[in-house]
């Protein structure tokens, strides 16, 4: 019986993932055809774009480091999706947390490690979680959709963070639009120098298994999934859906905050304008590619990190424009989204047919009883 359930769950996971992979392959193929038509050195550009990120440890380490950050944002987005909420404010949440993490490290630079890292990441987590908490309160008490509130909160805070970095917390001794760097003892331990890969990738990998355990082996995960599938039925089972929504949106936003903290403690070592640019949206795309399954999101994060690393490599080695990597990402994201929405609509139609047939059967039974 258990093996049968396990095999069914594998089929349920693998079938959508195969659809996402097919959509990604189609997107990459279309982008490659576009590149062949418009590049002066098509073969060299294709090699630099798709192969060069794996040719040396520097490129590979940077790719894995960026994939770990995207993966955290994907996990944060997916955490809210499990309950039927869509957090579109991951960009602003990670950006705010990055600045807060730097300020905390520079203010309390004397704290010994690893306690400093722990406290800094917790401060970043709860700072970002505040955005999710506000969005959940707006939804519960004012019935404002979280799609709107999270996105608008993010749009409102990003210019404020830019202003803070440029005008308030800027390093006066440097020429960059950035804060003072953190001290060396606050920097995460490197794993593959001279690349930016550091121990944060291990935390991101551990987060995959932690989320897998929470979603499939705990009561909280069961309540989360049940509430997302049928909130009315969840309430009849005694589940406090309001408290659950507050926790879920807050935790999901907080995970985005961890990605912002890992940016400064692991890779960048200071906060500059646009330090987390694209992380929130890439995380959302990786979650869609992985169909909200932790292992699927690993694949999605690696894909988007590979495309971005390929764009940088091709830009350095050829006359390639970096914007082309955004075109590839956009085409892949568009095709995956179309695949997801089409399957969701077909599932809704299928459920509607089932419900309609059940309703007709009930009416017939009632007619027989009345007769």
C-alpha positions as CSV (number, residue, x, y, z in Angstrom):
1,X,0.0,0.0,0.0
2,X,2.8,2.4,1.0
3,X,4.8,1.6,-2.2
4,X,1.7,2.3,-4.3
5,X,1.2,5.7,-2.7
6,X,4.9,6.5,-3.1
7,X,4.8,5.5,-6.8
8,X,1.6,7.6,-7.3
9,X,3.3,10.7,-5.7
10,X,6.4,10.2,-7.9
11,X,4.2,10.1,-11.0
12,X,2.2,13.2,-9.8
13,X,5.5,15.1,-9.4
14,X,7.4,13.8,-12.5
15,X,4.6,14.4,-15.0
16,X,4.4,18.2,-14.4
17,X,8.2,18.5,-14.2
18,X,8.6,16.8,-17.6
19,X,6.2,19.4,-19.0
20,X,8.3,22.2,-17.5
21,X,11.5,20.7,-18.9
22,X,9.9,20.5,-22.3
23,X,8.9,24.1,-22.1
24,X,12.4,25.2,-21.1
25,X,14.0,23.2,-23.9
26,X,11.6,24.9,-26.4
27,X,12.5,28.3,-24.9
28,X,16.2,27.7,-25.1
29,X,15.9,26.4,-28.6
30,X,13.9,29.4,-29.8
31,X,16.4,31.7,-28.1
32,X,19.4,29.9,-29.7
33,X,17.7,30.3,-33.1
34,X,17.3,34.0,-32.5
35,X,21.0,34.2,-31.5
36,X,22.2,32.4,-34.6
37,X,20.3,34.9,-36.8
38,X,21.6,38.0,-35.1
39,X,25.0,37.2,-33.8
40,X,28.2,38.0,-35.8
41,X,29.9,35.0,-34.2
42,X,27.1,32.5,-33.6
43,X,29.1,29.4,-32.8
44,X,31.4,31.2,-30.4
45,X,28.5,33.0,-28.7
46,X,26.6,29.7,-28.3
47,X,29.7,28.1,-26.7
48,X,30.3,31.0,-24.4
49,X,26.6,31.2,-23.4
50,X,25.9,27.5,-22.8
51,X,29.2,25.8,-22.1
52,X,31.6,28.4,-20.6
53,X,29.9,28.6,-17.2
54,X,31.1,25.0,-16.6
55,X,34.6,25.4,-18.0
56,X,36.3,26.7,-14.8
57,X,35.7,26.8,-11.1
58,X,35.2,30.5,-11.0
59,X,32.3,30.5,-13.3
60,X,30.9,27.3,-11.8
61,X,31.2,28.6,-8.2
62,X,29.4,31.8,-9.0
63,X,26.7,29.9,-10.8
64,X,26.1,27.7,-7.8
65,X,26.2,30.6,-5.4
66,X,23.5,32.5,-7.4
67,X,21.5,29.3,-7.7
68,X,21.4,29.0,-3.9
69,X,20.0,32.5,-3.5
70,X,17.4,31.9,-6.2
71,X,16.5,28.6,-4.5
72,X,15.8,30.3,-1.2
73,X,13.5,32.8,-2.8
74,X,11.7,30.0,-4.7
75,X,11.2,28.2,-1.3
76,X,9.8,31.4,0.2
77,X,7.4,31.9,-2.7
78,X,6.3,28.3,-2.7
79,X,5.7,28.3,1.0
80,X,2.9,30.9,0.6
81,X,1.6,29.1,-2.6
82,X,0.9,26.0,-0.6
83,X,-1.8,27.9,1.1
84,X,-3.1,29.6,-2.0
85,X,-1.3,32.9,-1.5
86,X,1.0,34.6,-4.1
87,X,3.7,36.7,-2.7
88,X,4.9,39.1,-5.4
89,X,7.0,41.2,-3.1
90,X,10.0,39.0,-2.8
91,X,12.2,41.5,-4.5
92,X,11.6,44.3,-2.0
93,X,11.7,41.8,1.0
94,X,15.2,40.5,0.1
95,X,16.5,44.0,-0.7
96,X,15.4,45.4,2.6
97,X,16.8,42.5,4.5
98,X,20.1,42.9,2.7
99,X,20.5,46.5,3.9
100,X,19.4,45.6,7.5
101,X,21.8,42.7,7.6
102,X,24.7,45.0,6.6
103,X,23.7,47.6,9.1
104,X,23.5,45.0,11.9
105,X,26.9,43.6,11.0
106,X,28.6,47.0,11.0
107,X,26.8,48.1,14.2
108,X,27.5,45.0,16.2
109,X,30.8,44.0,14.5
110,X,32.2,42.7,17.9
111,X,29.9,39.7,18.2
112,X,31.7,36.5,17.8
113,X,30.8,34.0,15.1
114,X,28.7,32.1,14.4
115,X,26.5,34.0,16.8
116,X,26.8,37.2,14.8
117,X,25.7,35.4,11.6
118,X,22.8,33.8,13.5
119,X,21.5,37.1,15.0
120,X,22.1,39.0,11.7
121,X,20.1,36.4,9.7
122,X,17.3,36.4,12.3
123,X,17.0,40.2,12.2
124,X,16.9,40.0,8.4
125,X,14.3,37.2,8.5
126,X,12.0,39.1,10.9
127,X,12.4,42.4,9.0
128,X,11.3,40.7,5.7
129,X,8.6,38.7,7.6
130,X,7.0,42.0,8.6
131,X,6.1,42.6,5.0
132,X,4.3,39.3,4.9
133,X,2.6,40.0,8.2
134,X,1.3,43.3,6.9
135,X,0.0,41.7,3.7
136,X,-1.8,39.0,5.7
137,X,-3.4,41.6,8.0
138,X,-4.6,43.6,5.0
139,X,-6.1,40.4,3.5
140,X,-7.8,39.3,6.8
141,X,-9.2,42.6,8.0
142,X,-9.6,44.8,4.8
143,X,-9.9,42.0,2.2
144,X,-7.1,43.3,0.1
145,X,-5.6,40.7,-2.2
146,X,-2.1,39.7,-1.2
147,X,-1.1,39.9,-4.9
148,X,-1.7,43.6,-4.8
149,X,-0.4,44.3,-1.3
150,X,2.8,42.4,-1.5
151,X,3.7,43.9,-4.9
152,X,2.8,47.5,-3.9
153,X,4.7,47.2,-0.6
154,X,7.8,46.0,-2.5
155,X,7.4,48.8,-5.1
156,X,7.2,51.3,-2.3
157,X,10.1,50.1,-0.2
158,X,12.7,49.7,-3.1
159,X,13.1,53.5,-3.7
160,X,13.4,54.0,0.0
161,X,16.2,51.4,0.3
162,X,17.9,53.1,-2.7
163,X,17.7,56.4,-1.0
164,X,19.1,55.0,2.3
165,X,22.1,53.4,0.5
166,X,22.9,56.4,-1.6
167,X,22.2,59.3,0.9
168,X,22.1,57.9,4.4
169,X,24.4,54.9,4.8
170,X,26.8,55.3,1.9
171,X,30.4,54.7,2.5
172,X,32.1,58.2,2.3
173,X,35.5,56.7,1.6
174,X,34.4,54.8,-1.5
175,X,33.3,55.8,-5.0
176,X,30.5,53.2,-5.2
177,X,26.8,53.8,-4.3
178,X,27.2,51.3,-1.5
179,X,27.4,50.9,2.3
180,X,30.7,50.3,4.1
181,X,31.7,46.7,3.8
182,X,31.3,44.2,6.6
183,X,34.4,43.1,8.5
184,X,36.2,39.9,7.3
185,X,35.0,37.9,10.3
186,X,31.4,38.5,9.3
187,X,31.9,37.1,5.9
188,X,30.7,33.5,5.3
189,X,33.4,30.9,4.8
190,X,34.3,30.4,1.1
191,X,34.0,27.0,-0.5
192,X,35.5,27.5,-4.0
193,X,37.7,30.6,-4.1
194,X,38.1,32.9,-6.0
195,X,34.4,32.4,-6.8
196,X,31.7,33.7,-4.5
197,X,30.5,30.2,-3.5
198,X,30.3,30.0,0.3
199,X,28.6,28.0,3.1
200,X,25.2,29.6,2.4
201,X,24.8,27.0,-0.4
202,X,24.8,24.3,2.3
203,X,22.0,26.1,4.2
204,X,20.0,26.4,1.0
205,X,20.4,22.7,0.3
206,X,19.4,21.9,3.9
207,X,16.3,24.2,3.5
208,X,15.1,22.0,0.7
209,X,15.0,18.9,2.9
210,X,13.5,20.9,5.8
211,X,10.7,22.2,3.7
212,X,10.1,18.7,2.2
213,X,9.8,17.3,5.8
214,X,7.5,20.1,6.9
215,X,5.2,19.8,4.0
216,X,4.9,16.0,3.9
217,X,5.6,14.8,7.5
218,X,4.2,17.4,9.9
219,X,0.7,18.5,11.0
220,X,1.5,22.1,10.0
221,X,2.2,21.0,6.4
222,X,-1.0,19.0,6.3
223,X,-3.1,21.9,7.6
224,X,-1.3,24.2,5.1
225,X,-2.1,22.0,2.2
226,X,-5.7,21.4,3.3
227,X,-6.4,25.1,3.8
228,X,-4.9,25.9,0.4
229,X,-7.1,23.2,-1.2
230,X,-10.3,23.9,0.6
231,X,-10.4,26.6,3.3
232,X,-14.0,26.1,4.1
233,X,-13.5,22.4,4.8
234,X,-10.3,23.3,6.8
235,X,-12.3,25.5,9.1
236,X,-14.9,22.8,9.7
237,X,-12.0,20.6,10.9
238,X,-11.0,23.1,13.5
239,X,-8.1,24.7,11.7
240,X,-7.4,28.3,12.6
241,X,-7.1,29.5,9.0
242,X,-6.6,33.2,9.9
243,X,-3.6,32.4,12.2
244,X,-2.3,30.0,9.6
245,X,-2.4,32.7,6.9
246,X,-0.5,35.1,9.1
247,X,2.2,32.6,9.8
248,X,2.5,31.4,6.2
249,X,2.8,34.8,4.5
250,X,5.2,35.9,7.3
251,X,7.5,32.9,7.0
252,X,7.5,33.0,3.2
253,X,8.6,36.6,3.3
254,X,11.1,35.9,6.0
255,X,12.8,33.2,3.8
256,X,13.2,35.9,1.1
257,X,14.9,38.0,3.8
258,X,17.4,35.2,4.4
259,X,18.3,35.3,0.7
260,X,19.1,39.0,1.2
261,X,21.2,38.4,4.3
262,X,23.1,35.6,2.4
263,X,23.8,38.1,-0.4
264,X,25.8,40.4,1.9
265,X,27.3,37.9,4.3
266,X,28.3,35.4,1.6
267,X,28.8,37.0,-1.8
268,X,28.9,40.8,-1.9
269,X,30.0,41.9,1.7
270,X,28.3,45.2,1.4
271,X,24.9,46.5,0.2
272,X,24.8,48.5,-3.0
273,X,21.9,49.8,-5.2
274,X,20.2,46.8,-6.8
275,X,22.1,44.2,-4.9
276,X,19.2,41.7,-5.0
277,X,18.0,42.7,-8.5
278,X,16.0,40.0,-10.0
279,X,16.2,37.5,-7.1
280,X,12.6,37.7,-6.2
281,X,11.3,37.2,-9.7
282,X,13.8,34.5,-10.5
283,X,12.8,32.7,-7.4
284,X,9.1,32.9,-8.5
285,X,10.0,31.5,-11.9
286,X,12.1,28.7,-10.4
287,X,9.1,27.7,-8.1
288,X,6.8,27.6,-11.2
289,X,9.3,25.5,-13.1
290,X,9.5,23.1,-10.1
291,X,5.8,23.0,-9.7
292,X,6.3,24.0,-6.0
293,X,8.2,20.8,-5.2
294,X,11.5,21.4,-3.4
295,X,13.5,19.1,-5.7
296,X,11.9,20.7,-8.8
297,X,12.8,24.1,-7.5
298,X,16.5,23.1,-7.3
299,X,16.3,22.4,-11.0
300,X,14.6,25.7,-11.7
301,X,17.1,27.7,-9.6
302,X,20.0,26.0,-11.4
303,X,18.5,26.8,-14.8
304,X,18.0,30.5,-14.1
305,X,21.5,30.8,-12.6
306,X,23.0,29.0,-15.6
307,X,21.3,31.4,-18.0
308,X,22.5,34.4,-16.1
309,X,26.0,33.1,-15.8
310,X,26.0,32.2,-19.5
311,X,25.0,35.8,-20.3
312,X,27.9,37.3,-18.4
313,X,30.3,34.8,-19.9
314,X,29.1,35.5,-23.4
315,X,29.2,39.3,-22.8
316,X,32.9,39.0,-21.8
317,X,34.0,36.7,-24.6
318,X,32.0,38.0,-27.6
319,X,30.0,41.0,-28.8
320,X,27.0,39.5,-27.0
321,X,24.5,41.8,-25.3
322,X,23.8,40.9,-21.7
323,X,20.1,41.6,-22.2
324,X,19.9,38.4,-24.3
325,X,20.0,36.3,-21.1
326,X,17.0,38.2,-19.9
327,X,15.3,37.3,-23.3
328,X,16.1,33.6,-22.7
329,X,14.7,33.7,-19.2
330,X,11.6,35.6,-20.3
331,X,10.9,33.1,-23.1
332,X,11.4,30.1,-20.8
333,X,9.2,31.7,-18.1
334,X,6.5,32.6,-20.6
335,X,6.3,29.0,-21.9
336,X,6.3,27.5,-18.5
337,X,3.6,29.8,-17.3
338,X,1.5,28.9,-20.4
339,X,2.0,25.2,-19.6
340,X,1.0,25.7,-16.0
341,X,-2.1,27.8,-16.7
342,X,-3.3,25.5,-19.5
343,X,-3.1,22.5,-17.2
344,X,-4.7,24.3,-14.3
345,X,-7.6,25.4,-16.5
346,X,-8.1,21.9,-17.8
347,X,-8.1,20.6,-14.2
348,X,-10.7,23.2,-13.3
349,X,-12.9,22.2,-16.2
350,X,-12.5,18.5,-15.2
351,X,-13.4,19.4,-11.6
352,X,-16.4,21.4,-12.9
353,X,-17.6,18.4,-14.9
354,X,-17.3,16.2,-11.9
355,X,-19.1,18.6,-9.6
356,X,-21.8,19.1,-12.2
357,X,-22.4,15.4,-12.6
358,X,-22.6,15.0,-8.8
359,X,-25.1,17.8,-8.6
360,X,-27.3,16.3,-11.3
361,X,-27.1,12.9,-9.5
362,X,-28.2,14.5,-6.3
363,X,-31.1,16.2,-8.0
364,X,-32.2,12.9,-9.6
365,X,-32.0,11.1,-6.2
366,X,-34.0,13.9,-4.6
367,X,-36.6,13.5,-7.4
368,X,-36.9,9.8,-6.8
369,X,-37.3,10.4,-3.0
370,X,-40.0,13.1,-3.6
371,X,-41.8,10.9,-6.1
